[in-house]
């Protein structure tokens, strides 16, 4: 699933152990919308997506 398919969520995107985005899915930069995640899980009220 691609990140652009997620809606109305706070999301933190982690790539190689480094946070590359922290915000809402509606404000994702275009270059991140097409990424397909390896792992996704909830941490409190946030969704964490890892690549």
C-alpha positions in Angstrom: 0.0 0.0 0.0 1.2 3.5 -0.8 1.2 6.3 1.7 -1.1 8.4 -0.4 -3.8 5.9 0.3 -3.8 6.7 4.0 -6.3 9.4 5.1 -6.9 11.6 8.1 -3.9 10.3 10.1 -0.9 11.8 11.9 2.1 9.9 10.6 5.8 9.6 11.3 7.9 8.2 8.5 11.1 6.5 9.3 13.7 5.6 6.8 16.9 3.8 7.8 16.2 4.6 11.4 15.9 8.4 10.7 12.6 10.4 10.8 12.1 11.9 7.4 8.6 13.2 7.9 6.3 13.9 10.9 2.9 15.4 10.2 -0.5 14.6 8.6 -1.0 12.4 5.6 -2.9 15.2 3.9 0.3 17.4 3.9 2.7 14.7 2.7 5.2 15.9 0.1 4.6 14.5 -3.4 7.9 12.5 -3.3 6.7 10.6 -0.2 3.2 9.8 -1.4 4.4 7.1 -3.8 6.5 5.2 -1.3 5.4 1.8 -0.3 6.2 1.0 3.4 7.7 -2.2 4.8 6.2 -1.9 8.2 3.4 0.2 9.7 2.1 0.3 13.2 0.4 2.6 15.8 2.2 4.5 18.5 -0.3 6.3 20.6 -2.4 8.4 18.2 0.3 8.4 15.5 0.9 5.9 12.6 4.5 5.0 12.2 5.6 3.9 8.7 9.1 2.4 8.2 11.0 2.0 5.0 
